[in-house]
Amino acid sequence: MKLNYDKDRVARARDLRLRWYRGEDVERAPFVYTVAPEKPGHWLPAQPYDFRDAIEDPAKAVEGQMLSIQYQFDTFPDCDYLPYMNLFYLGEGILASIYGAKQYIVRDNPPYTEGRLFKDIYDAQRLSNDIDIESTQWGAKLKENVQRFAEATDGEIPVGSPDYQSPYGTATKLVPNEELMLAMYDAPDLVHDFLGKITDGIINLLEAVERWVGPGLLARNIKNPIPGECGIIIWDDYVSVLNPDLHTEFCAPYNKKLFERFGRGHLHTCGPVFPTYINACLECRPRSMDAIIMRGRGTSREDLLKFVEITSKHDILVFSQLRINDVSIFGSNSKDADDELLEIFIRGGWMPMSGGSYESGVKFKETIGRIGRP
């Protein structure tokens, strides 16, 4: 299939989102709205394939991506949506699997890492980056998928980064997390050496993908998928698991190395309780974060205001949906935030994202148009 969309509209959205991300003056905050399909797709909206289908058949993987992209353009084009190939269906263990870990494929989720390649930090010293990525099973699969997509879209739609997690996130796919945490006390130098190798492995992986698809086509930060711009995304859910001091000592240096190598970008994390994690996040020096981390968990309006005050002070932009499981991120007592709170967030550097019915999307667009000037 060939995608049918307004390229000028996408170019305008790209320009707006890039200026916003750079901190330049913009006429309004960018926003994205997705109309919920009548028949939900398996791993992206409006496509017929499940995770196993996509993993086992690269033609289905590419077709599913393109059907979902076309659905967005057909149902709600009047927003700042930027299309890209989303590789999350290959799983969070993609780099670990290239190192030799086993992936367990299921139909309703990305694949799991089955077992662990190393039993402890001492065994993990065998890890080496002296590997030919595309000669491994999952490296070859990744290469075929991204090249098929680039060809199918005539090189006009970016390819997003594969889900390599953070250096520590991939480490937990290779060594049991409990062993890693104990090693932080018993063998800290070995932990640093291990995480340094994985950091280099992430760099090698991204450089390989860029070789495969060609220059100017890899969007390293899928939160703002503009090739060559907006730095890199790091998925670091261990901000919510580790003691903040341990995260600052053992994780932040390697997150920062990636930001320094590819540009200050997005730090994703899921669900830690505010405000215990925030200093660990700030230590990584991201350009943007997810407001989703403020969902539920007793979050008050005061917490939300404090969160946006902190992120704004540190020049950190914020992305998020408005609702998670039909509950507003702005507090569990209301479906939607009032205009005052929305306006405070937008002024603080927030890019609104939401989804639902077409009618709700029209209202959402009107709201952003009314209060969306940062």
SVG drawing of the C-alpha trace seen along z (x, -y; Angstrom):
<svg xmlns="http://www.w3.org/2000/svg" viewBox="-19 -34 55 53">
<polyline fill="none" stroke="black" stroke-width="0.4" points="0.0,0.0 1.0,-3.6 0.3,-6.3 -2.0,-9.1 -1.5,-12.2 -1.0,-16.0 2.8,-16.4 2.6,-20.1 0.6,-19.6 3.2,-17.2 5.9,-19.7 4.1,-22.4 3.7,-20.1 7.3,-19.2 8.4,-22.8 6.1,-23.7 7.2,-20.7 10.8,-21.4 10.6,-25.1 8.7,-24.2 11.3,-21.5 14.1,-24.0 12.4,-26.5 11.7,-29.0 8.6,-31.2 5.6,-29.3 2.1,-30.4 0.5,-27.6 1.4,-24.5 1.6,-21.4 -0.9,-18.7 -1.8,-15.2 -5.3,-13.5 -6.1,-9.9 -9.6,-8.8 -10.2,-5.4 -11.0,-2.8 -14.4,-1.0 -12.5,2.3 -9.3,1.8 -6.1,3.1 -3.8,5.6 -0.6,3.5 -1.3,0.2 -4.7,-1.4 -6.6,-0.1 -4.5,2.8 -5.3,6.5 -2.1,8.2 -1.0,9.2 2.5,9.2 3.4,12.7 2.2,11.9 4.3,8.8 7.4,10.5 7.2,13.6 6.3,11.8 8.0,8.6 5.5,7.9 2.7,7.9 4.8,5.7 5.2,3.1 1.7,3.3 0.3,2.9 2.4,-0.2 1.3,-1.8 -2.4,-1.0 -2.1,-2.6 -0.4,-5.7 -3.0,-6.0 -5.8,-5.6 -4.5,-8.6 -4.3,-10.8 -7.8,-9.7 -9.6,-10.2 -7.9,-13.2 -5.4,-14.9 -5.9,-18.4 -3.3,-18.0 0.5,-17.9 0.9,-14.2 4.2,-13.0 4.3,-9.5 7.2,-7.1 7.9,-3.4 7.3,-2.3 9.5,0.7 8.2,1.5 6.6,4.7 10.1,6.3 10.3,5.9 12.3,4.3 14.8,7.1 15.9,6.3 19.5,5.4 19.7,8.2 18.6,10.6 21.3,9.4 23.7,10.2 22.3,13.7 19.3,13.6 16.3,15.6 13.0,13.8 9.7,15.5 7.1,14.5 3.4,14.1 0.4,12.7 -0.9,10.0 2.3,8.3 5.8,7.5 8.2,10.5 9.6,11.2 13.2,11.9 13.1,15.6 15.6,16.3 18.8,14.4 22.0,14.7 24.3,14.3 23.8,15.5 25.5,12.6 27.8,9.6 30.9,11.7 29.5,14.0 28.4,10.8 32.0,9.8 31.9,12.1 29.7,9.5 31.3,8.2 30.4,5.7 32.6,7.6 29.6,8.9 28.1,8.3 24.7,7.1 23.0,8.1 24.4,11.6 22.4,12.3 18.8,13.6 17.1,10.5 19.6,8.1 18.8,9.6 15.1,9.3 15.4,5.7 17.4,4.9 14.8,6.5 11.9,4.7 13.4,1.2 14.6,1.6 11.3,2.9 9.5,0.0 12.0,-2.6 11.4,-1.0 7.6,-0.9 7.4,-4.5 10.0,-5.7 12.2,-7.0 9.7,-9.7 8.6,-8.4 11.2,-8.1 12.1,-4.9 12.0,-5.2 14.6,-3.8 14.3,-0.2 13.3,0.2 16.8,0.7 15.5,-0.6 18.2,-2.4 21.7,-0.9 20.4,0.4 17.1,1.6 19.0,3.7 21.3,4.9 18.3,6.3 17.4,8.3 20.9,9.9 21.4,10.3 18.7,10.7 17.9,7.3 18.4,8.4 22.0,9.5 22.6,6.2 21.5,4.3 23.6,6.4 26.6,5.9 26.3,2.2 27.5,2.7 29.7,5.7 31.4,5.0 30.6,1.4 33.5,1.3 32.1,4.3 28.7,2.8 30.1,-0.4 32.1,1.7 29.0,3.7 26.8,0.6 29.5,-1.1 29.6,1.9 25.8,1.8 25.9,-2.0 28.4,-1.4 26.1,1.4 23.2,-1.0 25.4,-3.4 26.4,-0.6 22.8,0.5 21.6,-3.0 24.5,-3.4 23.7,-0.1 20.0,-1.1 21.1,-4.3 23.4,-2.5 20.6,-0.1 18.0,-2.8 20.4,-5.6 21.2,-9.0 18.5,-11.3 15.8,-8.6 16.4,-7.5 14.3,-9.3 16.3,-8.6 13.7,-10.3 10.3,-8.9 8.5,-11.4 9.4,-14.0 10.3,-11.9 12.4,-14.3 15.5,-12.7 18.7,-14.5 16.9,-16.6 15.6,-16.3 18.3,-14.0 17.6,-10.5 14.9,-8.7 15.9,-6.6 13.3,-4.3 14.3,-4.1 11.7,-2.6 14.2,-1.8 13.9,-5.4 10.9,-3.9 12.7,-0.8 16.2,-1.8 17.0,-4.0 17.4,-7.5 21.0,-7.7 21.9,-4.4 20.2,-5.5 22.2,-8.8 25.5,-6.8 25.0,-3.9 22.5,-4.9 22.6,-8.6 26.2,-8.7 25.3,-6.3 22.0,-8.0 23.9,-11.3 26.6,-9.7 23.8,-8.8 22.4,-12.4 25.8,-13.8 26.5,-11.5 23.2,-12.0 21.8,-15.2 19.7,-16.0 16.4,-14.2 13.5,-12.4 13.6,-10.4 10.6,-8.0 9.7,-6.4 6.5,-4.7 4.7,-5.3 7.0,-6.2 5.4,-8.2 6.0,-11.9 8.3,-13.5 10.7,-10.6 12.0,-10.1 12.3,-13.6 15.8,-14.4 17.1,-11.2 15.3,-12.2 16.8,-15.7 20.3,-14.3 20.0,-12.7 19.4,-16.1 16.7,-15.3 15.1,-17.8 11.7,-16.2 9.8,-13.8 6.4,-12.2 3.6,-13.7 2.2,-10.1 4.4,-9.6 2.0,-11.8 -1.0,-9.4 -3.1,-8.3 -1.2,-7.2 -2.9,-9.9 -1.6,-12.7 -3.1,-16.0 -3.5,-19.3 -0.7,-20.7 1.5,-17.8 0.8,-18.5 1.5,-22.2 4.8,-21.4 5.8,-19.0 5.3,-21.5 7.1,-24.1 10.1,-21.8 10.3,-20.7 9.9,-24.2 12.6,-25.5 15.0,-22.9 14.0,-23.6 12.3,-20.2 9.4,-19.9 6.5,-17.5 4.5,-15.1 1.4,-13.1 -2.0,-11.8 -4.7,-13.6 -6.3,-10.4 -5.0,-6.9 -7.6,-4.2 -10.3,-7.0 -8.9,-8.7 -7.4,-12.2 -3.7,-12.5 -4.7,-15.8 -6.5,-14.1 -8.7,-11.0 -11.8,-13.1 -12.4,-14.5 -12.4,-13.2 -10.8,-16.4 -8.7,-19.2 -10.1,-22.7 -8.7,-25.3 -6.7,-27.0 -4.6,-23.9 -4.3,-23.0 -3.0,-26.6 -0.5,-26.4 0.9,-23.1 1.1,-24.5 2.9,-27.6 5.3,-25.3 6.2,-23.4 3.6,-20.7 2.6,-19.0 -1.0,-17.7 -1.8,-14.3 -5.2,-12.6 -7.6,-10.2 -11.2,-9.1 -14.2,-9.9 -14.0,-12.2 -16.4,-14.6 -14.2,-14.7 -11.3,-15.4 -13.0,-18.4 -13.6,-19.8 -10.0,-19.0 -8.7,-20.9 -11.0,-23.9 -9.6,-23.9 -6.0,-23.9 -6.8,-26.6 -8.3,-28.7 -5.7,-28.3 -2.7,-26.8 -0.3,-29.7 2.7,-29.0"/>
</svg>
